[in-house]
Amino acid sequence: MARGPLPQWELIGGFGSGTYEAEAPDGAVWRLWLVEQPSTGDPLLPGYRLAPRDNPTDPTYITPEHGLYHALDLAGLRIAGSAVRADPKGARRQMGLD
């Protein structure tokens, strides 16, 4: 895959863990994980959660509707928004849209 402004995701915890991490352009490490059955009191629907690795208490919801790769792309766009706006052609190329 061509390099661009989007972060590179790494599987954490082995195959089947559903947990990924990536470093944002500012150096912060973000974690994306799948929640199939939210716990009682979780206001988010089943799907992916995105939060800084060091502070996972208030995650952002990422829809599971189009699968893992779509969720990784959406999460990458959120954590690298400034870099993507600075290099939109690179982001399109990286996502295979060019």
SVG drawing of the C-alpha trace seen along z (x, -y; Angstrom):
<svg xmlns="http://www.w3.org/2000/svg" viewBox="-27 -21 32 36">
<polyline fill="none" stroke="black" stroke-width="0.4" points="0.0,0.0 1.3,-3.5 2.3,-5.6 0.3,-8.7 -1.0,-10.7 -3.1,-8.0 -1.7,-6.0 -0.6,-2.4 -2.7,-0.1 -1.1,2.8 -3.0,5.8 -2.6,5.9 -3.1,9.2 -3.0,11.6 -5.4,12.8 -9.1,12.5 -8.4,9.9 -10.2,7.2 -7.9,4.6 -5.7,2.3 -3.3,-0.6 -1.9,-3.4 0.3,-6.4 -1.2,-9.7 1.0,-12.4 1.3,-14.2 2.7,-11.0 -0.3,-10.0 -1.2,-6.3 -4.8,-5.5 -6.6,-2.2 -9.5,-0.8 -11.4,2.2 -14.6,4.1 -17.5,4.3 -20.0,6.8 -22.2,6.6 -21.9,3.3 -21.9,3.6 -24.7,2.2 -24.5,-1.6 -22.5,-1.8 -24.3,-4.5 -22.8,-3.3 -24.2,-0.7 -22.3,2.5 -19.4,1.6 -15.9,0.2 -14.6,-2.2 -11.7,-4.6 -9.8,-6.3 -6.3,-7.3 -4.5,-4.3 -3.7,-6.2 -7.3,-7.3 -9.9,-4.8 -12.7,-6.0 -14.6,-8.2 -14.3,-6.4 -15.7,-7.6 -18.1,-5.3 -17.1,-3.8 -19.8,-1.9 -19.1,1.7 -21.6,1.5 -19.0,1.9 -16.5,4.1 -13.1,3.8 -11.2,2.0 -13.8,-0.7 -13.6,-1.1 -9.8,-1.4 -10.1,-4.0 -12.7,-6.1 -10.6,-5.9 -7.5,-6.9 -9.3,-9.9 -10.4,-11.0 -6.9,-10.8 -5.0,-12.2 -7.5,-14.8 -5.0,-17.7 -2.5,-15.6 -5.2,-14.3 -6.4,-17.9 -2.8,-18.9 -2.4,-15.9 -5.8,-14.9 -4.3,-13.3 -2.0,-11.2 -4.9,-10.0 -6.9,-9.1 -4.0,-7.3 -3.3,-5.5 -6.9,-4.3 -6.8,-3.1 -9.3,-5.7 -7.0,-7.0"/>
</svg>
